[in-house]
């Protein structure tokens, strides 16, 4: 190699060792940081999203049934009905919206095991394909009062504002009452029902939840046994357990007695009535069927 050639090679090597000027570095630029995933409130997340977490659950303001976006755009607040399943995979209905709980649901005011029919509760989460709400957050109120249960008597008023009696306890309904097992118009004298709600200053139960059972099947009028008919001369006891006299015959009723045309509470001195059933040893009648005249 000639001297000139060696000088050219050396110059190239030295140039490679000299750093370039500003803006000419050959060091690769660092990669941009990957976006941080945020919780959007999906039911697969471990905690509610910001919108669900920030929602105010006012258990005193019941959501009207049929409200658009109830349980998703805003909490659905209502009376717990139709509980099914077992904790933590519990299902129930609030104001017409089916709520599905899971182990990921944040429950305030108690635990899944504390949820009972008739209590106030709220829920919010994601809409499932079947229209139910997969709850990310739920809130339950205090335990509801003990229900009043019995046969419906002295039904009066028009829906939704009804009054009636259950085993002598006066009950009143309103537009806020949730009916289970039928609609407000399904309520009838003689059917078994229960009501849950606080007592007003006048002593009536302001029903938040009324649950109806199917009316008892009428017992066929016996073709054999004892019967009596005439004017009621005396009445004693409390419905459904009454002892009354039709003319000179003593009649006993119970929760198994079926009343026709009117309820147990309509049986009063001076009305006409008929009774049929089994004759007791003392000559009185254990009534299976009572018809009260108007």
Sine and cosine of phi, psi and omega as CSV:
sin_phi,cos_phi,sin_psi,cos_psi,sin_omega,cos_omega
0.00,0.00,0.69,-0.72,-0.02,-1.00
-0.98,0.22,0.26,-0.97,0.02,-1.00
-0.87,0.49,-0.62,0.78,-0.01,-1.00
-0.90,0.43,-0.64,0.77,0.00,-1.00
-0.91,0.41,-0.68,0.73,0.00,-1.00
-0.89,0.46,-0.62,0.79,-0.01,-1.00
-0.90,0.44,-0.61,0.79,-0.01,-1.00
-0.92,0.39,-0.68,0.74,0.00,-1.00
-0.90,0.44,-0.69,0.73,-0.02,-1.00
-0.90,0.45,-0.64,0.77,-0.01,-1.00
-0.90,0.44,-0.65,0.76,0.03,-1.00
-0.90,0.44,-0.67,0.74,-0.01,-1.00
-0.90,0.43,-0.68,0.73,0.00,-1.00
-0.91,0.41,-0.62,0.79,0.02,-1.00
-0.88,0.47,-0.54,0.84,0.00,-1.00
-0.93,0.36,-0.44,0.90,-0.04,-1.00
-1.00,0.06,-0.25,0.97,-0.06,-1.00
-1.00,0.05,0.83,-0.56,0.00,-1.00
-0.91,0.42,0.53,-0.85,0.01,-1.00
-0.96,0.27,0.23,-0.97,-0.02,-1.00
-0.96,0.28,-0.09,-1.00,-0.03,-1.00
-0.83,0.56,0.70,-0.72,0.04,-1.00
0.99,0.17,0.04,1.00,-0.04,-1.00
-0.89,-0.45,0.29,0.96,-0.01,-1.00
-0.90,0.43,0.59,-0.81,0.04,-1.00
-1.00,-0.05,-0.02,1.00,0.00,-1.00
-0.93,0.36,0.79,-0.61,-0.04,-1.00
-0.88,0.47,0.63,-0.78,0.05,-1.00
-0.94,0.35,0.62,-0.78,0.01,-1.00
-0.89,0.45,0.56,-0.83,-0.01,-1.00
-0.93,0.37,0.56,-0.83,0.05,-1.00
-0.91,0.42,0.63,-0.78,-0.02,-1.00
-0.90,0.44,0.59,-0.81,0.02,-1.00
-0.93,0.37,0.58,-0.81,0.01,-1.00
-0.89,0.45,0.61,-0.79,-0.01,-1.00
-0.99,0.10,0.80,-0.60,0.00,-1.00
-0.94,0.34,0.67,-0.74,0.04,-1.00
-0.89,-0.45,0.46,-0.89,-0.01,-1.00
-0.98,0.20,0.84,-0.54,-0.03,-1.00
-0.99,-0.17,0.07,1.00,0.00,-1.00
1.00,-0.06,0.25,0.97,0.03,-1.00
-0.90,0.44,0.52,-0.85,0.01,-1.00
-0.91,0.41,-0.18,0.98,0.05,-1.00
-1.00,-0.02,-0.07,1.00,0.01,-1.00
-0.98,0.22,0.31,-0.95,-0.03,-1.00
-0.99,0.11,-0.28,0.96,-0.01,-1.00
-0.56,-0.83,0.37,-0.93,-0.03,-1.00
-0.89,0.45,0.47,-0.88,0.09,-1.00
-0.95,0.31,0.13,-0.99,-0.11,-0.99
-0.88,0.48,-0.63,0.78,-0.02,-1.00
-0.91,0.42,-0.67,0.74,0.01,-1.00
-0.93,0.36,-0.69,0.73,-0.03,-1.00
-0.90,0.44,-0.53,0.85,-0.05,-1.00
-1.00,0.07,-0.19,0.98,-0.06,-1.00
-0.91,0.41,0.61,-0.79,0.02,-1.00
-1.00,-0.09,0.83,-0.55,-0.01,-1.00
-0.98,-0.19,1.00,-0.08,0.03,-1.00
-1.00,-0.09,0.99,-0.16,-0.09,-1.00
-0.94,0.33,-0.15,0.99,0.04,-1.00
-0.99,0.11,-0.27,0.96,-0.05,-1.00
-0.96,-0.30,1.00,-0.06,-0.04,-1.00
-0.94,0.35,0.64,-0.77,0.03,-1.00
-0.98,0.18,0.77,-0.64,0.04,-1.00
-0.91,0.41,0.69,-0.73,0.01,-1.00
-0.88,0.48,0.71,-0.71,-0.02,-1.00
1.00,-0.05,0.06,1.00,0.02,-1.00
-0.91,0.42,0.79,-0.62,-0.02,-1.00
-0.91,0.42,0.69,-0.73,0.05,-1.00
0.97,0.25,0.12,0.99,-0.02,-1.00
-0.87,0.49,0.81,-0.59,0.02,-1.00
1.00,-0.03,-0.20,0.98,-0.01,-1.00
-0.84,-0.54,-0.84,0.55,0.05,-1.00
-0.97,0.25,-0.46,0.89,0.02,-1.00
-0.43,-0.90,0.36,-0.93,0.00,-1.00
-0.87,0.49,0.55,-0.83,0.16,-0.99
-0.99,-0.17,0.82,-0.57,-0.04,-1.00
-0.91,-0.42,0.75,-0.66,-0.03,-1.00
-0.22,-0.97,-0.21,-0.98,0.03,-1.00
-0.98,-0.18,0.76,-0.66,-0.06,-1.00
-0.93,0.37,0.82,-0.58,0.08,-1.00
-0.68,-0.73,0.26,-0.96,0.14,-0.99
0.79,0.61,0.79,0.61,0.05,-1.00
-0.94,0.33,0.69,-0.72,0.08,-1.00
-0.54,-0.84,0.26,-0.97,-0.02,-1.00
0.99,0.13,-0.17,-0.99,0.02,-1.00
-0.64,-0.77,0.46,-0.89,-0.05,-1.00
-0.89,0.46,0.63,-0.78,0.06,1.00
-1.00,0.05,-0.08,1.00,-0.06,-1.00
-1.00,0.01,0.92,0.40,-0.07,-1.00
-0.99,-0.13,0.53,-0.85,0.04,-1.00
-0.77,-0.63,0.64,-0.77,0.09,-1.00
-0.39,-0.92,0.08,-1.00,-0.07,-1.00
-0.88,-0.47,0.72,-0.69,0.11,-0.99
-0.83,-0.56,0.88,-0.47,0.06,-1.00
0.74,0.68,0.69,0.72,0.05,-1.00
1.00,0.08,-0.07,1.00,-0.02,-1.00
-0.97,-0.25,0.81,-0.59,0.04,-1.00
-0.98,0.18,0.80,-0.60,-0.03,-1.00
-0.95,-0.31,0.77,-0.64,0.06,-1.00
-0.94,-0.35,0.84,-0.54,0.08,-1.00
-0.99,-0.14,0.33,-0.94,0.08,-1.00
-0.50,-0.86,-0.02,-1.00,0.02,-1.00
-0.92,0.39,-0.25,0.97,0.00,-1.00
-1.00,-0.02,-0.11,0.99,-0.03,-1.00
-0.96,0.27,0.79,-0.61,0.11,-0.99
-0.99,0.11,0.90,-0.43,-0.05,-1.00
-0.95,-0.32,0.82,-0.57,0.02,-1.00
-0.96,-0.27,0.56,-0.83,0.05,-1.00
1.00,0.03,0.02,1.00,-0.01,-1.00
0.36,-0.93,-0.32,-0.95,0.00,-1.00
-0.88,-0.47,0.12,-0.99,0.04,-1.00
-0.83,0.55,-0.63,0.78,-0.05,-1.00
-0.92,0.38,-0.29,0.96,-0.01,-1.00
-0.99,0.11,-0.15,0.99,-0.08,-1.00
-0.97,0.26,0.84,-0.55,-0.04,-1.00
-0.74,-0.67,0.46,-0.89,0.08,-1.00
-0.88,0.47,0.63,-0.77,0.04,-1.00
1.00,-0.06,-0.16,0.99,0.01,-1.00
-1.00,0.00,0.38,-0.92,0.08,-1.00
-0.99,0.16,0.61,-0.79,0.01,-1.00
-0.40,-0.92,0.28,-0.96,0.06,-1.00
-0.66,-0.75,0.40,-0.91,0.01,-1.00
-0.44,-0.90,0.43,-0.90,0.05,-1.00
-0.42,-0.91,0.60,-0.80,0.00,-1.00
0.00,-1.00,-0.65,-0.76,-0.05,-1.00
-0.96,-0.27,0.52,-0.85,0.03,-1.00
-0.99,0.14,0.81,-0.59,0.09,-1.00
-0.99,0.13,0.25,-0.97,-0.03,-1.00
-0.87,0.49,-0.49,0.87,-0.02,-1.00
-1.00,0.06,0.08,1.00,0.03,-1.00
1.00,-0.08,-0.20,0.98,0.05,-1.00
-0.97,0.26,0.20,-0.98,0.01,-1.00
-0.94,-0.34,0.83,-0.56,0.12,-0.99
-1.00,0.09,0.97,-0.23,-0.18,-0.98
-0.96,0.30,0.80,-0.60,0.16,-0.99
-1.00,-0.04,-0.45,0.89,-0.01,-1.00
-0.59,-0.81,0.66,-0.75,0.05,-1.00
-0.64,-0.77,0.47,-0.88,0.03,-1.00
-0.69,-0.72,0.72,-0.70,0.00,-1.00
-0.87,-0.49,0.53,-0.85,0.01,-1.00
-1.00,0.02,-0.14,-0.99,0.04,-1.00
-0.93,0.37,0.30,-0.96,0.01,-1.00
-0.84,0.55,0.60,-0.80,-0.01,-1.00
-0.96,0.29,0.31,-0.95,0.09,-1.00
-0.89,0.47,0.32,-0.95,0.05,-1.00
-0.90,0.44,0.66,-0.75,-0.02,-1.00
-0.95,0.32,0.48,-0.88,0.16,-0.99
-0.99,-0.15,0.80,-0.60,-0.11,-0.99
-0.79,-0.61,0.58,-0.82,0.07,-1.00
0.26,-0.97,-0.25,-0.97,0.04,-1.00
-1.00,0.02,0.69,-0.73,-0.01,-1.00
-0.93,0.36,0.77,-0.64,0.02,-1.00
-0.69,-0.73,0.39,-0.92,0.10,-1.00
0.80,0.61,0.69,0.72,0.01,-1.00
-0.93,0.37,0.77,-0.64,-0.01,-1.00
-0.55,-0.84,0.28,-0.96,0.02,-1.00
1.00,-0.08,-0.11,-0.99,0.04,-1.00
-0.72,-0.69,0.53,-0.85,-0.08,-1.00
-0.87,0.50,0.64,-0.77,0.06,1.00
-1.00,0.00,0.06,1.00,-0.10,-1.00
-0.99,-0.14,1.00,-0.02,-0.02,-1.00
-0.92,-0.40,0.38,-0.92,0.24,-0.97
-0.75,-0.66,0.58,-0.82,0.04,-1.00
-0.32,-0.95,0.08,-1.00,0.02,-1.00
-0.86,-0.51,0.58,-0.82,0.13,-0.99
-0.81,-0.58,0.94,-0.33,-0.03,-1.00
0.79,0.62,0.67,0.74,0.06,-1.00
1.00,0.06,-0.13,0.99,0.03,-1.00
-1.00,-0.07,0.82,-0.58,-0.03,-1.00
-0.98,0.20,0.70,-0.71,-0.05,-1.00
-0.79,-0.62,0.59,-0.81,0.08,-1.00
-0.75,-0.66,0.59,-0.80,0.02,-1.00
-0.92,-0.40,0.23,-0.97,0.00,-1.00
-0.50,-0.87,-0.10,-1.00,0.03,-1.00
-0.91,0.42,-0.25,0.97,0.01,-1.00
-1.00,-0.04,-0.10,0.99,-0.04,-1.00
-0.96,0.27,0.73,-0.68,0.08,-1.00
-0.99,-0.11,0.83,-0.56,0.01,-1.00
-0.98,-0.19,0.74,-0.67,-0.03,-1.00
-0.84,-0.55,0.69,-0.72,-0.01,-1.00
1.00,0.02,0.10,1.00,-0.01,-1.00
0.34,-0.94,0.11,-0.99,0.02,-1.00
-1.00,-0.03,0.09,-1.00,0.05,-1.00
-0.82,0.57,-0.66,0.75,-0.02,-1.00
-0.93,0.36,-0.22,0.98,0.00,-1.00
-0.99,0.16,-0.29,0.96,-0.06,-1.00
-0.92,0.39,0.74,-0.68,-0.05,-1.00
-0.54,-0.84,0.46,-0.89,0.08,-1.00
-0.85,0.53,0.64,-0.76,0.06,-1.00
1.00,-0.05,-0.25,0.97,0.02,-1.00
-1.00,0.05,0.44,-0.90,0.02,-1.00
-1.00,0.08,0.68,-0.73,-0.02,-1.00
-0.46,-0.89,0.24,-0.97,0.12,-0.99
-0.70,-0.71,0.48,-0.88,-0.01,-1.00
-0.71,-0.70,0.64,-0.77,0.02,-1.00
-0.81,-0.59,0.75,-0.67,0.06,-1.00
0.20,-0.98,0.20,-0.98,0.01,-1.00
-0.97,0.25,0.39,-0.92,0.07,-1.00
-1.00,0.05,0.74,-0.67,0.06,-1.00
-0.98,0.21,0.12,-0.99,-0.01,-1.00
-0.88,0.47,-0.42,0.91,0.00,-1.00
-1.00,0.05,0.06,1.00,0.05,-1.00
1.00,-0.02,-0.15,0.99,0.03,-1.00
-0.98,0.18,0.57,-0.82,0.09,-1.00
-0.99,0.16,0.88,-0.48,0.08,-1.00
-0.99,0.12,1.00,-0.10,-0.18,-0.98
-0.94,0.33,0.83,-0.56,0.16,-0.99
-1.00,-0.06,-0.43,0.90,-0.05,-1.00
-0.62,-0.78,0.83,-0.56,0.09,-1.00
-0.85,-0.52,0.84,-0.55,0.02,-1.00
-0.92,-0.38,0.80,-0.60,-0.05,-1.00
-0.95,-0.31,0.62,-0.78,0.15,-0.99
-0.98,-0.22,0.33,-0.94,0.05,-1.00
-0.87,0.49,0.66,-0.76,0.01,-1.00
-0.87,0.50,0.60,-0.80,-0.01,-1.00
-0.88,0.47,0.61,-0.79,0.03,-1.00
-0.91,0.41,0.75,-0.67,-0.01,-1.00
-0.87,0.49,0.71,-0.70,0.08,-1.00
-0.97,0.22,0.71,-0.71,0.02,-1.00
-0.90,0.44,0.61,-0.79,0.04,-1.00
-0.91,0.42,0.84,-0.53,-0.07,-1.00
-0.88,0.48,0.62,-0.78,0.08,-1.00
-1.00,0.06,-0.28,0.96,0.08,-1.00
-0.80,-0.60,0.25,-0.97,-0.03,-1.00
0.95,-0.31,-0.34,-0.94,-0.12,-0.99
-0.97,-0.26,0.56,-0.83,0.07,-1.00
-0.68,-0.73,0.38,-0.92,0.08,-1.00
-0.46,-0.89,0.53,-0.85,0.06,-1.00
-0.48,-0.88,0.45,-0.89,-0.01,-1.00
0.55,-0.84,-0.41,-0.91,-0.04,-1.00
-1.00,-0.05,0.68,-0.73,0.03,-1.00
-0.96,0.29,0.82,-0.57,-0.07,-1.00
-0.99,-0.16,-0.46,0.89,0.01,-1.00
-0.39,-0.92,0.47,-0.88,0.03,-1.00
-0.66,-0.76,0.73,-0.68,0.05,-1.00
-0.65,-0.76,0.40,-0.92,0.02,-1.00
0.99,-0.16,-0.08,-1.00,-0.02,-1.00
-0.79,-0.61,0.70,-0.72,0.00,-1.00
-0.82,0.57,0.64,-0.77,0.07,1.00
-1.00,0.02,0.04,1.00,-0.08,-1.00
-0.99,-0.13,1.00,-0.06,-0.02,-1.00
-0.90,-0.44,0.43,-0.90,0.22,-0.98
-0.80,-0.60,0.85,-0.53,-0.02,-1.00
-0.64,-0.77,0.24,-0.97,-0.02,-1.00
-0.90,-0.44,0.82,-0.58,0.18,-0.98
-0.98,-0.19,0.96,-0.28,-0.14,-0.99
0.84,0.54,-0.94,-0.34,-0.03,-1.00
-0.95,-0.32,0.10,0.99,-0.05,-1.00
-0.98,-0.21,0.78,-0.63,0.04,-1.00
-1.00,0.06,0.70,-0.71,-0.04,-1.00
-0.81,-0.59,0.65,-0.76,0.04,-1.00
-0.89,-0.45,0.67,-0.74,0.09,-1.00
-0.89,-0.46,0.27,-0.96,0.02,-1.00
-0.50,-0.87,-0.08,-1.00,0.02,-1.00
-0.90,0.44,-0.30,0.95,0.00,-1.00
-1.00,0.04,-0.17,0.99,-0.04,-1.00
-0.96,0.27,0.73,-0.68,0.04,-1.00
-0.99,-0.15,0.80,-0.60,0.02,-1.00
-0.98,-0.19,0.72,-0.69,0.04,-1.00
-0.98,-0.21,0.54,-0.84,0.15,-0.99
0.91,0.41,-0.43,0.90,0.02,-1.00
-0.42,-0.91,0.24,-0.97,-0.05,-1.00
-1.00,0.04,0.08,-1.00,0.02,-1.00
-0.84,0.55,-0.65,0.76,-0.05,-1.00
-0.93,0.37,-0.22,0.98,0.01,-1.00
-1.00,0.05,-0.06,1.00,0.01,-1.00
-0.98,0.20,0.93,-0.37,-0.07,-1.00
-0.66,-0.75,0.30,-0.95,0.04,-1.00
-0.88,0.47,0.74,-0.67,0.06,-1.00
0.98,-0.19,-0.29,0.96,0.03,-1.00
-1.00,0.10,0.37,-0.93,0.07,-1.00
-1.00,0.04,0.55,-0.83,-0.05,-1.00
-0.43,-0.90,0.34,-0.94,0.10,-0.99
-0.70,-0.71,0.52,-0.85,-0.01,-1.00
-0.62,-0.78,0.54,-0.84,0.08,-1.00
-0.63,-0.78,0.51,-0.86,-0.01,-1.00
0.21,-0.98,-0.43,-0.90,-0.03,-1.00
-1.00,-0.09,0.62,-0.79,0.02,-1.00
-0.99,0.14,0.79,-0.61,0.10,-1.00
-0.98,0.18,0.21,-0.98,-0.01,-1.00
-0.89,0.46,-0.48,0.88,-0.02,-1.00
-1.00,0.09,0.05,1.00,0.03,-1.00
1.00,-0.08,-0.19,0.98,0.04,-1.00
-0.98,0.22,0.19,-0.98,-0.04,-1.00
-0.93,-0.36,0.78,-0.63,0.16,-0.99
-1.00,0.04,0.99,-0.16,-0.21,-0.98
-0.96,0.27,0.78,-0.63,0.18,-0.98
-0.99,-0.12,-0.35,0.94,-0.12,-0.99
-0.54,-0.84,0.80,-0.60,0.04,-1.00
-0.75,-0.66,0.75,-0.66,0.06,-1.00
-0.91,-0.41,0.84,-0.55,-0.06,-1.00
-0.96,-0.27,0.79,-0.62,0.03,-1.00
-0.98,0.20,0.31,-0.95,0.01,-1.00
-0.99,-0.12,0.00,0.00,0.00,0.00
